[in-house]
Amino acid sequence: MGTGSIVDHRVLVAVDGSPASLEALRVGARMAGLFGDRLVGVSVWQSFRHGILPSDSRHPEQAAEQLVTTSAIEAFRDGVVPPIEIEAVEGDPADNLIALSHFASLIVVGSRGHSGLSGLLLGSVSSAVAAHAACPVLVVHAPVSTPAAPVSELTVDQRIVVTL
């Protein structure tokens, strides 16, 4: 970790509702359990631009918080939703995750998310975070067809170990 980092025993998971971010929630929950850390779902919202208002009447921060809640329910629909803290922040997703990385033991991001320019920028947030974060970053892909197995069902050979 870089100098000036203060680890807060949190596994941060970037949540945007995409299939890859749902898998990131599942993997993040397993990693938080293995590390004994808190699981934090991070959703980023952006201010109104060009006079365009969102389709619903909620404040964007409330919508971002709700996105984490509904994503957690979807990600763990076949089991129990683990305790998850919610952090909704305003601004650029990569910049915010990089800033938050100074206070985390791990960041888990999906390899692809929802982007306004999905054809051009797929993976841009995960790439930026992996390149500039102050803590380890785990990039996960969306599952092809089967959900991730609970950590209790994994053998030692199937577990991911990240060492620094």
N, C-alpha and C positions, 0 to 999 in steps of 0.2 A: 504494500500500500504506500501511497505517496505520503510525504511528510505533511503534517497538519491534519491528517485524517483522524477522526474520532469514531471508532466502531461502536455502534449502538445495538449490536446483537439483533439486527433486523435483516430478514431476507425480503428484498423489495421485488415485486413482480409488476411489470408494465402490463396494464390491462386496457385493451381497446375493443373487446368483444369479438375479435377475430378468432378463428379456430386455433391459430398458433398461440394466442394469448390465453385461451382456455387451457391449452396444454401447459403453458408456462405456469399457470396457477396450480395445476396438479403437481408439476415437478417442484415448484417453489414450496409447496406445502410439505412435500417429502423432504426437501433439503432443510427447511426450517425445523422439522421434527428431528432430523439427524443431528443438526447443529445445536438444538435446544434454543433456537432463536424465535423471535416473533415473526409472523407472516404479515406483510403489508402490501396491499394492492394499491398501486399508484395509477391514477387516471389523470390525464392532462386535458384541460379545456382551454379554449382560446376565446379572447374577447370578440365582441361583435365587430364585424368588418364590413365596410362599405354600406352601412345602413341596413344590412340584412339581419333580421331577427330569427332566432331559432323557431322551429315549428311548434314547439310546446311552450307553455307559459312558465316553466321552471327556469330558475337561474342556471346558467351553464355549470356552475360548481355543483349544484344539486343533481343535475343530470349526470355529471361525471361520477359522483358518489354512487348514484343509483346504478350506473353501468358496472361498477365493481361488484355491487351486491348481486345483480342479476347474472353477471358472468360467473361469480362464485357458485351460485345455485346451479347454473347450467354445467359448469365444469365438474361438479360433484353430485350430479343428479342421481347417480346410482349408489351413493353412500352418504356419509355425514359431511357437511360443510365444516371445515376446520375453523377455529377462531382466526379471524382476519381483521386487521386494522385497515382503515381506508384513509388514503391520503389523496386529495384532489388538489391539483396545482394548476395555475394558469401559465400559459406560455408555450414555448417550443418543447415537444416531448423529449428530444435528445438532450437539449440543454438542461432541462429539469432533472432528468435521470442522472446525468453526469454530476450535477450539483448535489443531488441526494446521495450519490455513491460515497461521499466522504463520511457518511453516517450509517453505512450498511456493511454487513459482512459479505453479502452476495447480492447481485442483481440478476434476475431471470427475465429474459425477453424472448418473445416469439420471433422467429426468423422473418416473418412477414406479418404485417398488420394492415389496418385500414388506413389508407392514405388518400388525400385529395387527388394525387397524381399516381394512382396505383400502378399504372403501367410503366411509369418512369422511375419511381422511387422505392420500389419494393425492397425492403431490407435496409433502407437508409438509416432508420433510427437504431436498429440493432447494430449496424456497422459502426455508427458514430459512438454509441455507448461502449461497445467492445474496445474501440480504439482509445477512448479518453477517460474511462471511469477510473476512480481511485480504488476500487475494490474488484474482486473477480467478477466476471460476467459469464453467465451460462446462456447460450442461445439455443432455443429448442424449436423443432419443427412441429407442425400440426400432425396429429396421428393420421395414418392412412385410413384405418378403419376401426381399430380397436382402442378403447381407452387405456390409459396407463394403469399398470398394476399398483395396488397399494404397496408401500414400502415393506410391510410385513410379509408380503408374498414374494419379494425379490430374494434371490440367492446372493451370496457374497459376490459371485462372478458377474451379476447383473447390475450391481450398484455402481454409480458414478462417484469417483473420488477425485476431488479437486485439491491439489496440494500447491503450495506456494514456495 
